[in-house]
Amino acid sequence: MAKQLARPVKCDEKHLRSLDVIREMGIVNMWGGAEPLRQVYPELSEAQAAEILIYWMETFSDRHS
């Protein structure tokens, strides 16, 4: 059984949806997705945006099955 990834404290659905839109637009390789996320949500630190991006990547298939 796979370990459940803990959702970052600062991670809201709006952040996950924004990353979905960034992916759909194809404006950046998603490994660099933290920077455009910070442009939309400047209150996020670099570390917070990176944590949200990792969570988004790790849970993408669960949310988009």
C-alpha positions as CSV (number, residue, x, y, z in Angstrom):
1,M,0.0,0.0,0.0
2,A,1.4,3.4,-1.0
3,K,2.0,6.0,1.6
4,Q,-0.5,8.9,1.5
5,L,1.3,12.2,0.7
6,A,0.5,14.9,3.2
7,R,-1.0,18.0,1.7
8,P,1.1,21.1,2.4
9,V,-0.4,23.5,4.9
10,K,-0.6,26.4,2.5
11,C,-2.0,24.3,-0.4
12,D,-5.6,25.2,-1.4
13,E,-7.7,23.9,-4.3
14,K,-7.1,27.2,-6.1
15,H,-3.3,26.4,-6.2
16,L,-3.9,23.0,-7.6
17,R,-6.4,24.4,-10.2
18,S,-3.9,27.1,-11.2
19,L,-1.2,24.4,-11.8
20,D,-3.7,22.5,-13.9
21,V,-4.2,25.6,-16.0
22,I,-0.4,26.3,-16.3
23,R,0.0,22.7,-17.5
24,E,-2.9,23.0,-20.0
25,M,-1.5,26.2,-21.4
26,G,1.9,24.6,-21.9
27,I,3.7,27.9,-20.9
28,V,6.4,26.1,-18.9
29,N,7.8,22.7,-18.2
30,M,6.0,21.7,-15.0
31,W,9.3,21.1,-13.2
32,G,9.4,24.9,-13.3
33,G,5.8,25.3,-12.3
34,A,6.5,26.8,-8.9
35,E,7.6,30.2,-10.4
36,P,4.4,30.9,-12.4
37,L,2.4,29.7,-9.3
38,R,4.3,32.4,-7.3
39,Q,3.5,35.0,-9.9
40,V,-0.2,34.3,-9.5
41,Y,0.0,33.9,-5.7
42,P,2.9,36.2,-4.5
43,E,2.1,35.5,-0.9
44,L,3.7,32.0,-1.3
45,S,7.4,31.6,-0.5
46,E,9.6,29.7,-2.9
47,A,9.6,26.8,-0.5
48,Q,5.8,26.8,-0.2
49,A,5.3,27.0,-4.0
50,A,7.8,24.1,-4.4
51,E,5.9,22.0,-1.8
52,I,2.6,22.6,-3.5
53,L,4.1,21.8,-6.9
54,I,5.5,18.5,-5.6
55,Y,2.1,17.7,-4.0
56,W,0.4,18.5,-7.3
57,M,2.7,16.2,-9.2
58,E,2.5,13.4,-6.8
59,T,-1.3,13.5,-6.7
60,F,-2.1,14.4,-10.3
61,S,-3.3,11.0,-11.4
62,D,-5.5,10.6,-8.3
63,R,-7.2,13.9,-9.0
64,H,-7.5,13.4,-12.8
65,S,-8.5,9.7,-13.1
